Amino acid sequence: MQQLVTFILLLAVSIGMRAQNAVLSGTVSSDRTGERIAHATIVAEGLGVAVVTNDDGYFTLKTESQPNAITVSHLGYQSRRISLKGKTAETIKIRLKPTAIALQELVVWTDNPRQLVDIAIRKIPENYARKPELYKCFYRETAMKRQHYIYVAEGVVDMYKTAYNRTADRDRVAIVKGRRLLSPKRGDTLSVKVMGGPVQPIQLDIAKNLDFLLNAEELANYTFRMEPTTTINDRLQYVVSLWPNAIQPYALYTGKLYIDRETLAFTRAELSLDMSNKEKATAYMLIRRPRGVRFRPKELTTLIDYRTENGVTRISYIRNTFRFNCDWRRRLFATSFAAFCEMVVTDHTDTDVRPITGRSSFDSRDSFYDRVDYFQDPDFWENYNIIEPSESLDHAIDKLMKRYF
């Protein structure tokens, strides 16, 4: 039987692709240390198109026309606006300066962190989209056995979201196009199905899907504390940490919530599943495993980023990291695995938006792996914006393609 590492997901229809005539590539690094900055956000001014840097701090931005400028931002750094007028270079090097927090500017709504979270929840309808929107996204999932990539799959995705004063019941995701690679080496891969997939921006959107974390019953399971303030995109942020204060039959989270100090919009969430009870963590992470395999969870961390544009805050980037060991009863040593899935919103529209329905909307039991084809065409992504593969991933893709073809 063919074996693979896969993810749980939901699928649906697509919106048309616009021709991209301008291409800009570059790197983002720290002005202080020179180190590359992963997951920095690059936005084309006036066009609403965005990408994020890969693990090596590298990006490529494709737009219909040359933007006048781009804005680059990352947590804890001063945002930087870079004018592109008169510039012909297609590759640029961008350096960001660490932020100096101006505490005297901080407006204190309350010194009670739980009360601050409650106020931010009540303000969700005015801070987020007030009508349905359609998002263009890029999604990638990878898996590693020890230090080697054994699986890569990626796709362009359409995501439909209703207004934020409604529940996420009608929110849907659709695969526009995608591709995959799987190591053909026998024994390289393992049939383990863990939670994740392109449906993450629906399931993990804490501002829309309140049942995930921000409902009164769930929040009662946590203790909250105010942390030192920071900045995101040059805006001061309250930082609220949380950790479990109750015992439940399921695993809880530890983490941090970032809340804009002026609008009180949730702008970022960093969450880590509590691994103190391995059985609960396994039940949360694992959907299916083969017989005879013992699953030992090590880590599940989630990053959820939002971006504010023209007074509206929208989900912009999500990344899930899974680490686990698997061993077999007849083997002496366990094997370590890691799986990653991330999605970036590259564009959005609220014009003539229609729901994704019918056959285009897939059941959560379906697999992304089964819905896309193998890597073949070197120009597969054409004009779509993607998260550029890191150098190590790019090398792994070449290696897997040589093995497979």
C-alpha positions as CSV (number, residue, x, y, z in Angstrom):
1,M,0.0,0.0,0.0
2,Q,1.4,3.4,-0.9
3,Q,2.4,5.4,2.2
4,L,2.5,9.2,2.7
5,V,2.4,11.9,5.3
6,T,-0.8,14.0,4.5
7,F,-3.1,16.6,6.1
8,I,-6.8,17.0,6.7
9,L,-8.4,19.8,4.6
10,L,-11.4,21.3,2.9
11,L,-11.5,22.2,-0.8
12,A,-13.7,24.3,-3.2
13,V,-13.8,26.7,-6.7
14,S,-11.5,29.4,-8.0
15,I,-11.4,33.0,-9.1
16,G,-9.5,34.0,-12.2
17,M,-5.9,34.8,-12.4
18,R,-4.7,38.3,-13.4
19,A,-1.7,38.7,-15.6
20,Q,1.3,39.7,-13.6
21,N,3.7,42.0,-15.6
22,A,6.0,43.2,-12.9
23,V,8.3,40.9,-10.9
24,L,10.4,42.1,-7.9
25,S,12.6,39.8,-5.8
26,G,14.8,40.5,-2.8
27,T,15.9,39.6,0.7
28,V,14.9,41.0,4.1
29,S,17.4,41.1,6.9
30,S,18.1,42.7,10.3
31,D,19.9,46.0,10.2
32,R,21.5,45.1,13.6
33,T,22.7,41.5,13.1
34,G,22.5,41.0,9.3
35,E,20.5,37.8,9.8
36,R,17.8,37.1,7.3
37,I,14.2,37.6,8.5
38,A,11.7,34.8,7.8
39,H,8.0,35.5,7.3
40,A,8.4,39.2,6.9
41,T,5.4,40.7,5.0
42,I,5.9,42.6,1.7
43,V,2.9,44.6,0.4
44,A,2.6,46.3,-2.9
45,E,1.4,49.9,-2.2
46,G,-2.0,50.6,-3.8
47,L,-2.4,47.1,-5.2
48,G,-3.2,45.1,-2.1
49,V,-0.9,42.2,-3.3
50,A,1.3,40.7,-0.6
51,V,3.8,37.9,0.0
52,V,6.0,36.8,2.9
53,T,9.7,35.9,2.9
54,N,10.7,32.2,3.1
55,D,12.9,30.7,5.8
56,D,15.9,32.2,4.1
57,G,14.4,35.7,4.1
58,Y,13.9,35.7,0.3
59,F,10.7,36.8,-1.6
60,T,9.4,37.3,-5.1
61,L,6.4,39.7,-5.6
62,K,4.4,39.6,-8.9
63,T,2.0,42.4,-9.7
64,E,-0.1,43.5,-12.7
65,S,1.9,46.7,-12.9
66,Q,5.0,48.2,-11.3
67,P,3.9,49.5,-7.8
68,N,5.1,52.9,-6.7
69,A,6.4,51.5,-3.5
70,I,6.4,48.4,-1.2
71,T,6.1,48.3,2.5
72,V,8.0,45.6,4.5
73,S,7.1,44.7,8.1
74,H,7.8,42.2,10.8
75,L,7.1,41.8,14.5
76,G,9.5,43.8,16.5
77,Y,10.9,45.8,13.6
78,Q,10.2,49.2,12.2
79,S,8.2,49.0,9.0
80,R,10.0,50.3,5.9
81,R,8.5,51.9,2.9
82,I,10.7,51.6,-0.2
83,S,10.0,53.7,-3.3
84,L,10.3,51.9,-6.6
85,K,10.0,55.0,-8.8
86,G,12.8,55.1,-11.3
87,K,14.2,51.8,-10.2
88,T,14.9,49.1,-12.7
89,A,16.6,46.6,-10.4
90,E,14.6,43.4,-10.1
91,T,16.4,42.2,-7.0
92,I,16.7,44.4,-3.8
93,K,18.2,44.0,-0.4
94,I,16.1,45.3,2.5
95,R,17.3,45.9,6.0
96,L,14.8,46.5,8.9
97,K,15.7,48.2,12.2
98,P,14.5,46.9,15.5
99,T,11.7,48.9,17.0
100,A,12.2,51.3,19.9
101,I,9.0,51.1,22.0
102,A,7.5,54.5,22.9
103,L,5.8,53.6,26.2
104,Q,4.6,57.1,26.8
105,E,2.3,56.8,23.8
106,L,0.5,53.7,25.1
107,V,-3.2,54.1,25.8
108,V,-4.2,51.8,28.6
109,W,-7.8,50.5,28.2
110,T,-7.5,48.2,31.2
111,D,-4.8,46.6,33.3
112,N,-6.9,43.4,33.4
113,P,-5.6,41.1,30.6
114,R,-8.7,38.9,30.5
115,Q,-10.9,42.0,30.3
116,L,-8.8,43.4,27.5
117,V,-9.3,40.1,25.5
118,D,-13.1,40.4,26.1
119,I,-13.2,44.0,24.8
120,A,-11.2,42.9,21.7
121,I,-13.7,40.1,21.1
122,R,-16.6,42.6,21.3
123,K,-14.9,44.9,18.8
124,I,-14.4,42.1,16.2
125,P,-17.5,43.1,14.0
126,E,-16.1,46.7,13.5
127,N,-12.4,45.8,13.1
128,Y,-12.8,43.0,10.5
129,A,-14.5,42.6,7.1
130,R,-18.2,43.6,7.2
131,K,-19.2,41.8,4.0
132,P,-18.1,38.6,2.2
133,E,-14.7,38.5,0.6
134,L,-12.7,36.2,-1.6
135,Y,-9.0,35.7,-1.0
136,K,-6.3,34.4,-3.2
137,C,-3.7,32.3,-1.2
138,F,-0.7,30.2,-1.6
139,Y,-0.4,27.0,0.5
140,R,2.5,24.6,1.1
141,E,2.8,21.4,3.2
142,T,6.1,19.5,3.7
143,A,7.2,16.6,5.8
144,M,10.7,15.5,6.9
145,K,12.1,12.2,8.2
146,R,14.9,13.1,10.5
147,Q,16.7,15.9,8.6
148,H,15.5,15.0,5.1
149,Y,12.5,16.1,3.1
150,I,10.3,13.2,2.1
151,Y,7.2,15.0,0.9
152,V,6.3,18.4,-0.6
153,A,2.9,19.6,-1.8
154,E,1.7,23.1,-2.7
155,G,-1.1,24.9,-4.3
156,V,-2.9,28.2,-5.1
157,V,-6.1,28.4,-3.1
158,D,-9.2,30.5,-3.2
159,M,-10.9,31.2,0.2
160,Y,-14.4,32.5,0.7
161,K,-15.2,34.3,4.0
162,T,-18.5,35.7,5.1
163,A,-18.6,38.9,7.2
164,Y,-17.1,38.7,10.6
165,N,-20.4,39.3,12.3
166,R,-21.4,35.9,11.1
167,T,-20.1,32.4,12.0
168,A,-17.5,30.5,9.9
169,D,-20.1,27.9,8.9
170,R,-20.2,29.0,5.2
171,D,-16.5,29.8,4.9
172,R,-14.9,27.6,2.3
173,V,-11.6,26.9,0.5
174,A,-10.9,25.8,-3.1
175,I,-7.8,24.5,-4.8
176,V,-7.1,26.4,-8.0
177,K,-4.1,24.3,-9.0
178,G,-1.5,22.3,-7.1
179,R,1.3,19.8,-7.3
180,R,3.1,17.2,-5.1
181,L,6.2,15.2,-4.6
182,L,6.7,12.1,-2.5
183,S,9.9,10.2,-1.9
184,P,9.7,6.9,-3.8
185,K,12.2,5.3,-1.4
186,R,10.6,2.4,0.4
187,G,10.4,3.0,4.1
188,D,11.0,6.7,3.7
189,T,7.4,7.7,4.4
190,L,4.7,6.8,6.8
191,S,0.9,6.8,6.5
192,V,0.1,9.2,9.4
193,K,-2.8,11.7,9.0
194,V,-2.5,14.8,11.2
195,M,-4.6,17.9,11.5
196,G,-3.8,20.7,9.1
197,G,-4.3,21.6,5.4
198,P,-5.6,24.5,3.3
199,V,-8.7,24.8,5.6
200,Q,-6.5,26.2,8.4
201,P,-7.4,29.9,7.7
202,I,-11.0,28.9,8.4
203,Q,-10.5,26.6,11.4
204,L,-7.7,28.7,13.1
205,D,-9.0,32.2,12.4
206,I,-9.4,33.1,16.0
207,A,-11.3,36.3,15.2
208,K,-13.9,34.5,13.1
209,N,-14.0,31.0,14.5
210,L,-14.5,31.9,18.2
211,D,-15.1,28.3,19.1
212,F,-11.5,27.5,18.5
213,L,-10.3,29.6,21.4
214,L,-12.1,32.9,22.1
215,N,-15.5,31.8,23.4
216,A,-16.4,32.3,27.1
217,E,-16.4,28.6,28.0
218,E,-12.9,28.0,26.5
219,L,-11.4,31.2,27.9
220,A,-12.4,30.1,31.4
221,N,-9.7,27.3,31.1
222,Y,-6.9,29.9,30.9
223,T,-5.0,32.3,33.1
224,F,-3.9,35.6,31.5
225,R,-1.0,38.0,32.0
226,M,0.0,41.3,30.5
227,E,3.5,41.2,28.8
228,P,5.8,44.0,27.6
229,T,4.4,45.9,24.6
230,T,5.8,45.5,21.1
231,T,5.0,46.8,17.6
232,I,3.7,45.3,14.4
233,N,3.8,47.4,11.3
234,D,4.8,50.4,13.4
235,R,1.7,50.1,15.6
236,L,1.9,49.5,19.3
237,Q,0.5,46.2,20.5
238,Y,-0.7,44.9,23.8
239,V,0.7,41.4,24.4
240,V,-1.3,39.0,26.5
241,S,0.1,35.6,27.5
242,L,-2.2,32.7,28.4
243,W,-1.7,29.2,29.9
244,P,-4.0,26.5,31.2
245,N,-5.5,26.7,34.6
246,A,-7.9,23.8,34.3
247,I,-7.9,20.1,33.5
248,Q,-10.0,19.1,30.5
249,P,-10.4,15.9,28.6
250,Y,-8.6,17.5,25.7
251,A,-5.3,19.3,25.3
252,L,-5.2,23.1,25.9
253,Y,-2.7,25.7,24.6
254,T,-0.1,28.1,25.9
255,G,0.7,31.2,24.0
256,K,0.4,34.9,23.3
257,L,-2.3,37.2,21.8
258,Y,-1.3,40.5,20.2
259,I,-3.9,43.3,20.3
260,D,-3.6,46.6,18.5
261,R,-3.6,49.3,21.2
262,E,-5.8,51.8,19.2
263,T,-8.4,49.6,17.4
264,L,-8.1,46.6,19.8
265,A,-8.1,44.2,16.8
266,F,-6.4,40.9,17.2
267,T,-3.3,41.1,15.0
268,R,-1.3,38.0,15.9
269,A,-1.5,34.8,17.9
270,E,1.3,32.4,18.8
271,L,0.0,29.1,20.2
272,S,1.6,25.9,21.4
273,L,-0.3,22.8,22.3
274,D,0.3,21.6,25.9
275,M,2.3,18.4,25.6
276,S,2.2,17.5,29.3
277,N,-0.4,14.8,28.7
278,K,0.8,12.8,25.6
279,E,-2.5,10.9,25.2
280,K,-4.5,14.2,25.0
281,A,-2.0,15.7,22.6
282,T,-2.1,12.7,20.4
283,A,-5.9,12.7,20.3
284,Y,-5.8,16.4,19.3
285,M,-3.1,16.0,16.6
286,L,-3.7,12.6,15.1
287,I,-6.5,11.7,12.8
288,R,-5.4,8.3,11.7
289,R,-2.3,6.0,12.0
290,P,-1.5,2.6,10.7
291,R,-1.6,-0.5,12.9
292,G,1.5,-1.3,14.9
293,V,2.8,2.3,15.0
294,R,3.1,4.2,18.2
295,F,2.7,7.9,17.8
296,R,4.6,10.1,20.2
297,P,3.8,13.8,19.9
298,K,6.6,16.3,20.5
299,E,5.3,19.7,19.3
300,L,2.4,21.5,17.7
301,T,2.8,25.2,17.3
302,T,0.6,27.6,15.4
303,L,1.3,31.2,14.2
304,I,-1.7,33.3,13.0
305,D,-1.0,36.7,11.5
306,Y,-3.4,39.5,10.5
307,R,-2.8,42.6,8.4
308,T,-4.7,45.9,8.6
309,E,-5.4,47.8,5.3
310,N,-7.7,50.8,5.0
311,G,-9.1,50.3,8.5
312,V,-10.0,46.6,7.9
313,T,-8.0,43.8,9.6
314,R,-7.7,40.5,7.6
315,I,-6.0,37.2,8.1
316,S,-2.7,37.2,6.2
317,Y,-0.5,34.3,7.2
318,I,-0.8,31.0,9.1
319,R,1.9,28.4,9.9
320,N,1.6,25.1,11.7
321,T,4.5,23.0,12.8
322,F,4.2,19.4,13.9
323,R,6.9,17.3,15.4
324,F,6.5,13.7,16.5
325,N,8.2,10.4,16.8
326,C,6.9,7.1,15.5
327,D,8.1,3.7,16.5
328,W,7.2,0.1,15.7
329,R,6.9,-2.7,18.3
330,R,9.5,-4.8,16.5
331,R,12.1,-1.9,16.1
332,L,14.6,-0.8,18.6
333,F,14.7,2.9,17.9
334,A,12.0,5.5,17.1
335,T,12.1,7.7,14.0
336,S,11.6,11.4,14.2
337,F,9.2,13.2,11.8
338,A,8.3,16.9,11.3
339,A,5.5,18.3,9.2
340,F,4.9,21.9,8.3
341,C,2.0,23.7,6.6
342,E,1.7,27.4,5.8
343,M,-0.6,29.7,3.9
344,V,-0.2,33.3,2.9
345,V,-3.0,35.5,1.6
346,T,-1.6,37.2,-1.6
347,D,-4.7,39.1,-2.7
348,H,-8.4,39.7,-1.9
349,T,-11.6,41.2,-3.3
350,D,-15.0,42.1,-2.1
351,T,-16.5,42.8,-5.5
352,D,-19.1,40.3,-7.0
353,V,-18.1,37.7,-4.4
354,R,-20.1,34.5,-4.5
355,P,-19.9,31.6,-2.0
356,I,-18.0,28.4,-2.8
357,T,-20.6,25.7,-2.9
358,G,-21.5,22.2,-4.2
359,R,-18.9,19.8,-5.5
360,S,-16.1,22.3,-5.3
361,S,-16.4,22.3,-1.5
362,F,-14.6,19.2,-0.3
363,D,-15.2,17.2,2.9
364,S,-12.5,17.6,5.7
365,R,-11.7,13.9,5.3
366,D,-10.3,14.4,1.8
367,S,-6.5,14.7,1.3
368,F,-4.7,17.5,-0.4
369,Y,-2.2,14.9,-1.7
370,D,-5.0,13.1,-3.6
371,R,-6.2,16.3,-5.3
372,V,-3.0,17.5,-7.0
373,D,-0.6,16.2,-9.6
374,Y,3.2,15.5,-9.5
375,F,5.8,18.2,-10.1
376,Q,6.7,18.4,-13.8
377,D,6.3,21.8,-15.4
378,P,9.1,24.2,-14.3
379,D,6.8,27.2,-15.1
380,F,4.0,25.7,-13.1
381,W,3.2,28.8,-11.0
382,E,3.2,31.2,-14.0
383,N,2.0,34.6,-12.6
384,Y,0.8,33.4,-9.2
385,N,2.4,34.8,-6.1
386,I,3.9,32.1,-3.9
387,I,6.2,31.6,-0.9
388,E,9.5,31.0,-2.5
389,P,11.0,27.7,-1.4
390,S,14.0,28.0,0.9
391,E,17.4,26.9,-0.4
392,S,17.2,23.6,1.5
393,L,13.7,22.9,0.2
394,D,14.6,23.8,-3.3
395,H,17.5,21.3,-3.2
396,A,15.2,18.7,-1.7
397,I,12.7,19.2,-4.5
398,D,15.4,18.7,-7.2
399,K,16.5,15.6,-5.4
400,L,13.0,14.1,-5.1
401,M,12.3,14.8,-8.7
402,K,15.4,13.0,-9.8
403,R,14.4,10.0,-7.7
404,Y,10.8,10.0,-8.9
405,F,11.4,10.7,-12.6
